[in-house]
Amino acid sequence: MRLKKNYISKSSKVQVGTEEARIRNDRQAVFQLVRDLVQAQFDRGDEELTKRLWQDVADRDIDLDRVINLMYTCSFHEDDYEMTKADETYQKTGLIG
């Protein structure tokens, strides 16, 4: 009985660690998509690439307001710390800006 209890405990720890890793990876994927959108839409003015990237946002079922928040509230999109801060504020409050 004790062995089973320890096994469950270790398993749940692994699941928590896996969930945290998934969240970090998802966040990095969203950040990269935002960076690509900023470059395509604002820097290049590439309408076709911008359309494809927005379609990617829709296909991945990413929160549109989250992407817009990151695009417009961050001054430096290459700064992971700034992007993370803005994203965490949005995730906690649901407020843009």
N, C-alpha and C positions, 0 to 999 in steps of 0.2 A: 504494500500500500504506500509506503513511504517513497519508494522508487518512482511510482506513478506520479505522486505529488511533485517531486523534484522535476520530473520530466515536463509536466505542465508548466511549471514556473519558468523553466528555461525557454520553453516554446513561446510563452507570452512575451518574454523579454525580447526574443528574436523578432516577433511580430511587431512590437513597438519600434524597435530599431529599423526594421524594414519599412514601416509606415513613415518614419521620419525621413529616411533616405528617399522614399517615393515622393514625399512633399518637396524635398530639396530639388530633386531631379525635375519634377513638374514645374517648380518655380523657375529653375534655370531655363527650361524649354520655353516658358512664357516670356522670360526676359529676353531670350534670343529672338523670339518672334517679334517682340516689341522693338528691339533694336533694328531688325530687318525692316519693319514697317516704317520706322522713323527715317531710316536711310532712303528707302524707296519713295516714300510719300513726300518727305520734306526736303531731303538733300538732293535727290535725283529728279524728282517730279515724274517718276516712271509710273504712268497710269496702269499699264498692264500688270507689272509686277505687284503694284499696290493691290489691285483686284485679286490676284492670286493669293497674296498673303492674307487679305481679309477673308477670303474663302477658306483658307487654312484655319483661321481662327474659328470660323463657323463649323467646319468639319470636325474640329477637335472639341467642339462644344465648350470653348473657353468663354468665360464671362466677358462680354463686350465692354461693360463699364470698367472692369478691371484693366483691360488693355488700354482703354482711353485714359483712365487715371494715370497709368504708368507713362503713357506717351506725353501727356500734357503737364504732369506735376513734377517730373524729374527734369532737372537741367542738364545732368550728365548721365546719359543712358549707359555708358560704359562703367559707371560706378555701381558695383553690386551692392554696396552698403546703402547708398541713396535709394536704389531701386527696392531693396528689401524693406527699408523703413517705410517707403510709400505703400508698398504692397501689404505689409503687415497692418498698417493703419486702415487701409481699405478693407482688408479681410476681417478686422475686428469690428469696424464701425459701419461698413457698407457705404461710407461717404466718400465722394470724390473730392480730392484736394486736401 
